[in-house]
Amino acid sequence: LIAVVLFGEPVRWETNLQLIIDVLLTSGYPGNPYQHENYPHIPVLACNMDLMWVAEAQSPRFGHGTFMVCLENIYKKITGKDLKYEALMGKPSKLTYQYAEYLIRAQAAKRQWKQPIQTLYAVGDNLMTDVYDNSWETELASAAAAHCRSVLVCTGVYNPHTEVPLDTSESITETVFHGHRDFRFDPGLVEPDHIVPDVDAAVDLVFQLENFA
């Protein structure tokens, strides 16, 4: 099986964009001519969908989500068809949170904890990935945690002065919704349960909420 797996943004974008397009339009044989009739294309899997991330620079840097936007638009410009993903992994994908929940339960079983885990906490600095979409908590595995709570930290991408529009018909733009195009935008899904200054404060909050000594 031939597939394209996207893990993170490359160093030389133009070279990698060219190579991926070559692979997609030749069904995995880039030495051959383009074959536009081969659609849907070979499977594409991607993770790490953050549009931007924060480093030492004063402004956010392009993330893998931006690379994916470029790839999607180039593919559609050439073929007239949408790039399709076999799977999207990483936050805020349900698959990622379900797997994380499975690993936590496995660790609890290994330590022979008798008390079931009732609540999962998702901590991060990005409303569109770390906080977005807690509505899937009813789809967790049986005998699993009953709730997932989001904790937003203010030490990265998040800008506390940025407002999210209430009118969803006017808010699905790249200037507002930085999530991936395949995720539905809903202002209610980017409202964190808790906002804290940093990760240290997030840990303190969890200890307080869970009555840890």
Disulfide bonds with the S-S distance in Angstrom:
none
